[in-house]
Amino acid sequence: MIESLHSPHIARVKALIGSKGAKERREQGLFVAEGLQCAREALAAKSGPEIKILYATESGLAKVAELNLDAIEIVEVSEAVLKAMSDTVSPQGLISLCYSPEHKFSELKLTGHSQIIYLHEIQDPGNAGTILRTADAMGISAVVTSPNSVDMFSPKVVRSTAGSLWNIPVYEGITFEELDAQFPQTMKILLSSHASTSILDLKISGDCIAIFGNEARGLSAAELSGSVTEVTIPMAGNAESLNLSAAASIVMFTLSSKVAG
């Protein structure tokens, strides 16, 4: 068991979640997933990011005792060491050091009823993680982000996904031009408060790509090349707008119900 607060393991984990963590994650091909839910999903998933090292306290190991741990390296640490590694106020006794997935966007294929989420320059980690979690729940095929979007493997995003990062592929740094070039005939919709077409009235036959813009600036179809249909969420109440993740959740639920129907 590691008990020293000067352990290089602590420095390694802190480097991946610190202020320069994005650079470290890219260079090392690793990211940190903290908590019980992420550990369970990573250990049970047949695809998705693999665990390189599982740092665990005695109580943390007891929480995943029913899962197969034979294929991964387990490093038992003291409560104090795990707290020093942690990015949260109340650590759960488990920190997974994971290999970053190597999804190639050029290999993404649509099935004829696929639904893709494209996030254009979104910045809030909580929004990003919640959107990915909802996408998993709604059967979305993939989540794609543009350049200058939040790092989908940053600690706050990973925690917000509640393990869904292991169930749905994520493609980062893809421009809309690349997206449009790969799927030129695919229906593309953009959520906009200024649109005249309600998401409820949208007719979908085939694949669909739903686009969401930056939380503060939004996005318009005029800023994008290719054919994009702007849609809006009808609101009977007095709120001027919705939080991005809430709006995206409504759109994804509506799209999934149209496919199911």
C-alpha positions in Angstrom: 0.0 0.0 0.0 1.2 3.5 -0.9 1.1 5.8 2.1 3.7 8.4 1.3 2.3 11.8 0.2 5.5 12.2 -1.8 4.7 9.3 -4.1 5.3 9.9 -7.8 1.9 8.3 -8.4 0.3 11.4 -6.8 2.3 13.7 -9.0 1.3 11.7 -12.1 -2.4 11.9 -11.4 -2.3 15.6 -10.4 -0.5 16.4 -13.6 -3.4 14.9 -15.6 -6.0 16.9 -13.7 -4.2 20.1 -13.1 -4.2 23.5 -14.9 -2.1 22.0 -17.7 -4.0 18.7 -17.7 -5.2 19.0 -21.3 -1.6 19.1 -22.6 -0.6 16.2 -20.3 -3.6 14.1 -21.4 -2.8 14.6 -25.0 0.9 13.8 -24.6 0.4 10.8 -22.4 -2.7 9.4 -24.0 -4.2 9.1 -20.5 -7.0 10.6 -18.5 -8.4 10.3 -15.0 -11.8 9.0 -14.1 -12.7 9.4 -10.5 -15.4 7.6 -8.5 -17.4 4.4 -8.2 -19.7 4.8 -11.2 -16.9 5.4 -13.6 -14.9 2.5 -12.2 -17.8 0.2 -12.5 -18.6 1.2 -16.1 -14.9 0.9 -17.1 -14.6 -2.5 -15.6 -17.9 -3.8 -17.0 -17.8 -2.2 -20.5 -16.9 -4.3 -23.5 -15.7 -1.2 -25.3 -14.6 2.3 -24.5 -11.5 3.5 -22.6 -9.5 0.9 -20.8 -8.1 1.2 -17.3 -4.4 1.3 -17.0 -4.2 1.6 -13.2 -6.9 1.5 -10.6 -5.9 3.4 -7.5 -8.1 2.3 -4.6 -8.3 2.4 -0.9 -9.4 -0.6 1.1 -12.9 0.6 1.2 -12.9 1.5 -2.5 -11.8 -2.0 -3.4 -14.7 -3.4 -1.4 -17.1 -1.4 -3.6 -16.0 -3.2 -6.8 -15.3 -6.6 -5.3 -17.9 -8.3 -7.4 -16.3 -7.2 -10.7 -13.4 -8.9 -12.5 -10.2 -7.1 -11.6 -7.8 -9.6 -12.9 -6.9 -7.8 -16.2 -5.9 -4.5 -14.6 -3.2 -3.2 -12.4 -4.4 -2.3 -8.9 -2.4 0.1 -6.7 -3.8 0.2 -3.2 -3.3 3.6 -1.5 -4.2 5.1 1.9 -7.1 7.4 2.3 -4.7 10.3 2.6 -2.9 9.5 -0.6 -6.2 9.1 -2.5 -7.4 12.4 -1.2 -4.2 14.0 -2.4 -4.8 12.6 -5.8 -8.5 13.6 -5.9 -10.2 16.5 -7.6 -13.3 16.2 -5.5 -14.2 17.3 -2.0 -15.4 13.8 -0.9 -13.4 11.1 -2.7 -15.1 7.7 -3.1 -11.9 5.6 -2.7 -11.4 4.9 -6.5 -9.5 6.7 -9.1 -9.1 5.1 -12.6 -6.1 6.1 -14.8 -7.5 5.3 -18.2 -6.1 5.1 -21.8 -7.6 7.8 -24.0 -9.8 6.1 -26.7 -8.5 6.3 -30.3 -11.7 6.7 -32.3 -11.1 7.8 -35.9 -13.8 10.1 -37.2 -13.2 8.9 -40.7 -14.4 5.5 -39.6 -17.7 6.7 -38.1 -20.5 5.1 -40.1 -24.2 5.9 -40.1 -26.9 3.2 -40.3 -29.8 5.0 -41.9 -31.4 5.8 -38.5 -28.3 7.1 -36.7 -28.4 10.3 -34.6 -25.3 12.3 -34.0 -24.8 15.2 -31.6 -22.4 18.0 -32.7 -21.3 20.5 -30.0 -19.9 23.7 -31.5 -17.5 25.5 -29.1 -19.3 24.6 -25.9 -17.3 25.5 -22.8 -19.1 24.3 -19.7 -17.9 20.9 -18.4 -21.2 20.2 -16.7 -23.1 20.9 -19.8 -20.8 18.7 -21.9 -21.0 15.8 -19.4 -24.7 16.0 -19.0 -25.3 16.1 -22.8 -23.1 13.0 -23.2 -25.0 11.2 -20.4 -28.3 12.1 -22.0 -27.1 11.0 -25.4 -26.2 7.6 -24.0 -29.7 7.3 -22.4 -31.4 8.3 -25.7 -29.5 5.9 -27.9 -27.5 8.6 -29.7 -24.8 7.0 -31.9 -21.9 9.4 -31.2 -21.0 12.8 -29.8 -18.8 15.0 -31.9 -17.2 18.3 -30.7 -15.7 21.2 -32.6 -12.3 22.8 -32.1 -12.2 25.2 -29.2 -14.8 23.1 -27.3 -14.3 21.9 -23.7 -12.0 18.9 -23.3 -14.3 15.9 -23.0 -11.8 14.0 -20.9 -11.3 16.7 -18.3 -12.1 15.6 -14.8 -15.3 17.6 -14.5 -16.7 16.4 -17.8 -15.8 12.8 -17.0 -17.6 13.0 -13.6 -20.6 14.6 -15.2 -21.0 11.8 -17.6 -21.6 9.4 -14.7 -19.9 6.5 -16.6 -21.6 7.1 -20.0 -18.2 7.9 -21.5 -17.8 4.1 -21.7 -21.1 3.6 -23.7 -20.9 6.2 -26.5 -18.0 7.2 -28.8 -16.7 10.8 -28.6 -14.9 12.5 -31.5 -13.1 15.7 -30.6 -11.8 18.7 -32.6 -13.9 18.1 -35.8 -14.8 21.1 -37.8 -18.3 21.5 -39.2 -16.7 21.4 -42.7 -15.2 18.0 -41.9 -18.5 16.8 -40.6 -20.5 18.1 -43.6 -17.9 16.6 -46.0 -18.2 13.2 -44.5 -22.0 13.2 -44.3 -23.1 15.6 -47.0 -26.6 14.1 -47.5 -27.4 13.7 -43.9 -30.1 15.9 -42.4 -28.6 18.5 -40.1 -30.6 20.5 -37.6 -29.5 23.4 -35.5 -31.2 24.4 -32.2 -32.0 28.2 -32.4 -34.3 30.4 -30.4 -34.9 32.4 -33.6 -36.1 29.5 -35.7 -39.7 29.3 -36.9 -39.8 25.5 -37.2 -40.7 23.6 -34.0 -38.7 20.5 -33.1 -42.1 18.8 -32.6 -43.0 19.4 -36.3 -39.7 18.2 -37.7 -40.0 15.3 -40.1 -37.1 12.9 -40.0 -36.4 10.1 -42.5 -33.0 8.6 -42.1 -29.9 9.8 -40.2 -29.9 13.1 -38.4 -27.2 15.3 -36.9 -28.3 17.7 -34.2 -26.1 20.8 -33.7 -25.8 22.9 -30.5 -23.9 26.2 -30.3 -21.9 27.9 -27.6 -23.7 28.7 -24.4 -23.2 32.4 -24.6 -23.0 33.2 -28.3 -25.1 30.5 -29.7 -24.8 29.7 -33.4 -26.7 30.4 -36.6 -27.1 28.4 -39.8 -25.5 31.3 -41.7 -22.3 30.6 -39.9 -22.2 27.1 -41.2 -21.5 25.8 -44.6 -23.9 23.2 -46.1 -27.6 22.8 -45.6 -28.8 23.2 -42.0 -32.4 23.4 -40.7 -32.9 25.7 -37.7 -35.4 24.4 -35.1 -36.7 25.7 -31.9 -38.2 24.3 -28.7 -41.7 25.7 -28.2 -42.1 27.1 -24.6 -45.5 27.8 -23.0 -44.0 29.5 -20.0 -42.2 32.7 -19.4 -38.6 31.7 -19.3 -36.6 33.4 -22.0 -34.3 30.5 -22.6 -33.1 27.1 -21.4 -29.8 25.9 -20.1 -27.9 24.3 -23.0 -27.9 20.8 -21.5 -31.6 21.0 -20.7 -32.4 22.1 -24.2 -30.2 19.4 -25.7 -31.9 16.8 -23.6 -35.3 17.9 -24.9 -34.1 17.8 -28.5 -32.5 14.3 -28.0 -35.6 12.9 -26.4 -37.8 14.3 -29.2 -35.5 12.9 -31.9 -35.4 9.5 -30.2 -39.2 9.4 -30.0 -39.5 10.2 -33.7 -37.2 7.3 -34.5 -39.0 5.0 -32.1 -42.3 6.0 -33.6 
